[in-house]
Amino acid sequence: MLNVVLLVLAVIPLVILFPHIRKRIKLSTLRHIPGPESESFWEGAARRFHGPFCIPFREHTLLSYGRVVKIPMRMGDLDLAVSDPVALSVMFNTYREVYDLPRWNSDTMRSVFGPGLTSVRGKEHIRHRKQLNPVFSVRYLRQMIPTFNRVAQELTGVLGDKISGPRTELDVSQYFSRYTLESVGRTALGTSFGSLGAEDGTDYSRALKEFGPTLVKLHPWRPLLPWLRRTFPLPLLQWATGVLPWPALRHMRAISDSVYATSQQVLRRKKEMLKQGGESLAQEVGEGKDLMSVLLQQNISSGPDAMSEDDLIGHMSLLLLAATDTTSTSITRAIEVLAHRPDAQAKLRQELLDATTRTGRTLADFDYDAYTDLPYLEAVVRETIRMYPSFYISPRVAEQDTVLPLGTPIEGTDGRPITELVVPAGTMVWVNVLGLNRDKAIWGADADEWRPERWLAQLPASVADAHVPSVFANTMTFVAGNRSCIGYNMALTEMRIALAHLVLAFEFAPSEKEVFWRLGGVVSPAVRGSTSRKPEFPVVMSRI
Ligand code: HEM
C-alpha cells in the first residue's frame, strides 16, 4: 500500500510538470537565436523587458539583434520577437487561427471591460469583428469630419487661452488626450465627456487613463489569470478583487466598475432615443450618426446574431480605451519632433496656409479629401507613426507547434544560418513592430531618422519587395491580419486634423525639461525628475 502511495506521490509532480518539460525540450531548438542575456534563471530578461521603465531596453532588444530575437523569460521560458515579413505573413495568413492573442491578455481585458474585441478569441472574435467592421469604413468617417474639426477648434481655443505672453510653456499631454477622447466619444459613442478645458475630466475619462499604468503594475501576475478563471467561480474572484489588500488590484476593480457603469448608462440612453425615433436622435451629440447608433440600428435587423447588451457595453469601453492614448501619444510624438525641427514645422505651416488660401476655406470647413490632399501633412503623419509606433510589440501565442519560414536567413549564435523557426505550442511570439518599421534593409540606411521627405518621393524598391503584411503604408504600426487595428483610419484622420489645426495656430519649441518615454499601457511621455504618474509633455508655445 505504502509503495502505491509513494508511486502516486512521485507521479503527480511529473504529470503536472510534463507539459512544461516537453515545452522546454522543444524550445531548445531555438537556443541559437540571438538575443539579450538572461539576468538569472528565475527572472530571465522579463523584469527589464516589461515594467514602466523598460523602453531603452526594449528599443535595444527590438532593434539590435535582427529579424528574430530570443528573449529569455522567467524560469527558463523563451519568447520570440519577429519582424521577418515572410514569417509574419505566414502567422497572419496560413496560421491565422493558430496565432491569437494570449489568453492572459484577452482574459485581462474581459475581466476589466467585458466582451470587447480584444477580450474575445477564435470564432467569437471573428463574429464580433464581422459585425463591427462596416461601421469603421471611410464612408462613415467622412461624415465625422465636421465633428473632428469642432473638437480640434476647441483644442486650439483652450490652448490659446492658456498662452500668456509671447512664449508660454504648457503641458499639452492632457489636452491632446482630451481631444482624442472627446473626438471618439462624440463620433463613436455619440456622447460628450465635457469641455476640453475642464481641469480634471470625468470619472470615466480618469478611469480610462489610469487603466494602462495600473495594468503595467499588475503585468507580472497576468499569466495566472486564465488559471484563476478556470479554477474559481467569477463572483468569488470579483469579491476577492474588492477585499484583498493589494492597491493596484483594487484600483483596477474601481476602474472596471466606473467604466462599466458609464458605458451602461450611455447605451441605455441611446436605446431609449432609438425607440423614440428620428427627432430625439437628431438632438443627441452624435445626431444618430455615431458608430454606436449605427451599430444599434444594424443590431435590430440582425435577428439571432444580434449582440447582447453586455457585448455592446464591452465594445464601447474597449473602443474608447483603444482609441484614446494610442492616438494622443502619436500626436504628441509628432509635436515633439516638429518642436525640434523648425524647418519641418515651417514647411507644414506653409502647406496649410497655401491650401486655405487656394481653396478660400478655413480648416473648419475642410472635408476628408481636403485633409488627405496635403502631401507634407500626410508625410509627417506617416513618418511619425513609422518611427514612433504606440505599441513597440504586439502579443501572439502559438496554439500548436508550427514552423515559420524566414524570408532572409539569420545567423545563429553558433555561426550557422537559420532558415526557419520551429515554434513549440505555447510560445509567445511578439510581433516586432518597431524592428520592422525601422528595418534598414527595407527602409534604407536612414531608417532610424525622422525624415518625412521619404514619403514625398518614390519609396525604395526594397519596401515593395519586402511584401510587408501591413494595413497601412507598409508599416506594422497597426499590425495586420484579423486582429489589426480596426480604427486605424479614424486614428490617422484625427492625427491629420489635430496637427493641421495646431500647427496653423501655434509655433512649438522644445522645453528645457528633459522629456523621456516610458510604458504606461502605450509608450507615454514623462518628464525626468517628475513624480507624476500621468503622461507629461511640456512644450513652449507661441501664437502665430
Ligand atoms: C495611432 C493610433 C492607434 C494605434 C497606433 C493603434 C494600434 C493598434 C494595434 C497595434 C492593434 C493590434 C493589437 C494587437 O494585435 O495585439 C490595435 C487594435 C485595435 N484598435 Fe487600434 N490603434 C490606434 C487607434 C485606434 C482607434 C482610433 C480605434 C477606435 C476608434 C482603435 C481601435 C482598436 C480596436 C478595437 C482594436 C482591437 C482589434 C481586434 O482585436 O480585432 N484603435 N490598435
Residues whose N, C-alpha, C, O or C-beta is under 5 A from the ligand:
A	BS01	HEM	L117 T118 L319 A322 A323 T326 T327 S330 S390 F391 S394 P395 T477 F478 V479 N482 R483 S484 C485 I486 G487 Y488 M490 A491
